[in-house]
């Protein structure tokens, strides 16, 4: 059986180290995973560049929806240029129109800015009104893979739709399932969908300083990628 690839999403130096130590195949580098992932800061980008794994940086200039104004698009394009200059392997992008459909014009500009970098379309794809049509847009744009839960809260609940997307893709574009994937459910998900790679944060909950919580700097817990969870995910994929 061919090796199933494991992409691990991280948003801190500790998370990056855990992904590498645990046996990830690729890193999705973000800030603020609790917000769905934002563009990472230059210092973390510099550390990730030298981690020994392919690193794809999230390009998302703010939290919230994916309908970006002109200034936000320009910021995203500048961030893509910075990731190219930093020597990363890829970027993770997304943009939508007010009706929820993919913003093909903005995405085309982002793909062009990425140049030789690999490109993933993020889970803006799970908000589109019609995923089969959106997949053809992604293929037409030359995007390399789509990160999706099949439109469900968790990828395991969207397994039938993910399998349909794999069949529609016919190898023209990768389908990367993500959302709620754990060592306990990943093998069944792969078997049900036929995917060749998966995406997960492999995170555990860590308590926060009560004083920081009281002052509103953070919530009572934070999630951080855990090396042992990455190892368990890798083992489950190899079983």
C-alpha positions in Angstrom: 0.0 0.0 0.0 1.3 3.4 -0.9 2.3 5.7 1.9 -0.5 8.2 2.8 0.8 11.7 3.2 0.3 13.6 6.4 0.1 17.4 6.5 0.1 18.9 9.9 -1.2 22.5 10.6 0.9 24.4 13.1 0.9 28.0 14.5 3.9 28.2 16.8 7.5 27.2 17.1 6.6 24.5 19.5 4.0 23.1 17.1 6.4 23.2 14.3 9.0 21.2 16.2 6.3 18.7 17.2 5.2 18.2 13.6 8.7 17.5 12.6 9.5 15.2 15.5 6.3 13.3 15.1 6.9 12.4 11.4 4.7 14.8 9.4 5.3 14.8 5.7 4.4 18.5 5.2 3.6 21.5 7.3 0.8 24.0 6.9 2.1 27.1 8.6 -0.4 29.5 10.2 -1.0 32.0 12.9 -4.0 31.7 15.1 -5.3 28.2 14.3 -8.2 28.9 16.7 -9.5 31.4 14.2 -9.1 28.9 11.3 -5.5 30.1 10.5 -4.1 33.4 9.5 -0.9 34.4 7.6 2.1 33.5 9.8 4.6 36.1 11.1 8.1 36.4 9.5 9.9 34.9 12.4 7.9 31.7 12.3 8.3 31.6 8.6 12.1 31.8 8.9 12.1 28.9 11.4 9.9 26.8 9.3 12.0 27.3 6.2 14.8 25.4 7.8 12.7 22.6 9.4 13.5 20.0 6.8 9.9 19.5 5.5 7.9 21.2 2.7 6.1 24.1 4.2 2.9 25.7 2.9 2.0 29.1 4.4 -1.5 30.1 5.0 -2.4 33.4 3.2 -5.3 35.0 5.0 -5.0 38.6 6.0 -7.7 38.6 8.6 -10.2 36.4 10.5 -13.8 36.2 9.4 -15.2 35.6 5.9 -13.3 35.3 2.7 -14.8 38.2 0.8 -11.8 40.5 0.6 -11.7 44.2 -0.4 -9.0 45.6 -2.7 -6.6 46.5 0.2 -6.9 43.0 1.7 -6.2 41.4 -1.7 -3.1 43.6 -2.1 -1.9 42.5 1.4 -2.4 38.9 0.5 -0.5 39.3 -2.7 2.4 40.9 -0.8 2.3 38.0 1.7 2.6 35.5 -1.2 5.6 37.4 -2.6 7.2 37.2 0.9 6.6 33.5 1.1 8.3 33.1 -2.3 11.2 35.2 -1.2 11.5 33.2 2.0 11.9 30.0 0.1 8.8 28.1 1.2 7.3 25.3 -0.8 3.8 26.5 -1.2 0.9 28.7 -0.1 -2.7 28.1 1.0 -5.2 30.5 -0.5 -8.9 31.3 -0.8 -11.2 34.0 -1.7 -15.0 34.2 -2.2 -17.6 36.4 -3.8 -20.5 37.8 -1.7 -22.7 35.0 -3.0 -20.3 32.4 -1.6 -18.9 31.2 -4.9 -15.1 31.2 -5.4 -13.8 34.6 -6.5 -12.0 33.3 -9.6 -10.5 36.7 -10.5 -8.8 37.2 -7.1 -7.7 33.5 -7.0 -6.2 33.9 -10.4 -4.1 36.8 -9.2 -3.0 34.8 -6.1 -2.0 31.8 -8.3 -0.1 34.1 -10.6 1.7 35.7 -7.6 2.6 32.2 -6.3 4.5 31.4 -9.5 6.4 28.2 -9.0 5.1 27.6 -5.5 2.6 24.8 -4.9 -0.9 26.1 -4.2 -3.7 24.7 -2.0 -7.2 26.0 -1.9 -8.3 26.2 1.7 -11.7 25.5 3.3 -13.3 28.4 1.7 -14.2 25.5 -0.6 -16.5 24.2 2.2 -18.6 27.4 2.0 -19.4 27.4 -1.7 -22.9 26.7 -2.9 -21.9 23.9 -5.3 -18.6 22.0 -4.7 -18.5 20.1 -8.0 -18.6 23.4 -9.9 -16.0 25.0 -7.6 -13.7 22.0 -8.1 -13.7 22.7 -11.8 -12.8 26.3 -11.1 -9.9 25.2 -9.0 -8.7 22.8 -11.8 -9.0 25.6 -14.4 -6.9 27.9 -12.2 -4.1 25.3 -11.9 -4.5 24.9 -8.2 -2.7 21.7 -6.9 -5.1 20.5 -4.2 -8.2 21.4 -2.3 -8.5 21.2 1.5 -12.0 20.1 2.4 -14.2 18.5 4.9 -16.7 17.7 2.2 -18.8 20.6 3.5 -19.4 19.0 6.8 -18.2 20.0 10.3 -15.8 17.0 10.4 -14.2 15.2 7.4 -15.5 11.9 8.6 -19.1 13.2 8.3 -18.4 14.5 4.8 -16.7 11.3 3.7 -19.2 10.5 0.9 -18.8 13.9 -0.6 -15.0 13.7 -0.3 -15.1 10.4 -2.2 -17.3 12.0 -4.9 -14.7 14.8 -5.2 -11.9 12.3 -5.5 -13.8 10.6 -8.3 -14.6 13.9 -10.1 -11.0 15.1 -9.8 -9.7 12.0 -11.7 -6.1 12.9 -10.7 -6.3 16.4 -12.1 -6.2 18.0 -8.7 -5.5 16.6 -5.2 -8.3 16.3 -2.6 -6.9 16.8 0.9 -9.4 16.0 3.7 -9.2 18.0 6.9 -11.3 18.9 10.0 -11.7 16.7 13.0 -9.3 14.0 11.8 -7.7 12.0 14.6 -5.7 8.8 14.9 -8.9 7.0 15.8 -10.8 7.9 12.6 -8.2 8.5 10.0 -7.8 5.0 8.6 -11.6 4.6 8.1 -11.7 8.0 6.4 -8.9 7.0 4.0 -10.6 3.7 3.2 -13.9 5.4 2.6 -12.6 8.2 0.3 -9.6 6.9 -1.5 -7.5 10.0 -0.7 -3.7 9.8 -0.7 -3.1 12.4 1.9 -4.7 13.9 5.0 -4.6 17.2 6.9 -4.8 17.5 10.7 -3.5 19.7 13.6 -2.8 16.7 15.8 -3.3 19.1 18.7 -3.9 18.8 22.4 -5.4 21.3 24.9 -3.0 23.1 27.2 -4.2 25.3 30.2 -3.5 29.0 30.1 -2.3 31.4 32.8 -5.4 32.4 34.8 -4.3 36.0 35.1 -3.9 36.2 31.3 -7.4 34.7 30.9 -8.8 37.1 33.4 -7.4 40.1 31.5 -8.8 38.8 28.2 -5.5 38.0 26.5 -6.6 34.4 25.8 -9.2 31.7 26.5 -8.9 29.2 29.3 -7.1 26.7 27.1 -5.1 26.7 23.9 -4.5 24.0 21.3 -1.0 23.0 20.3 0.3 20.4 17.9 1.6 17.4 19.9 4.4 15.2 18.7 3.0 12.0 20.2 -0.4 12.6 18.5 1.5 13.1 15.2 3.2 9.8 15.7 -0.1 8.1 16.5 -1.6 9.6 13.3 1.4 8.4 11.3 1.1 4.9 12.8 -2.7 4.7 12.1 -2.0 5.6 8.4 0.6 2.9 8.2 -1.6 0.2 9.7 
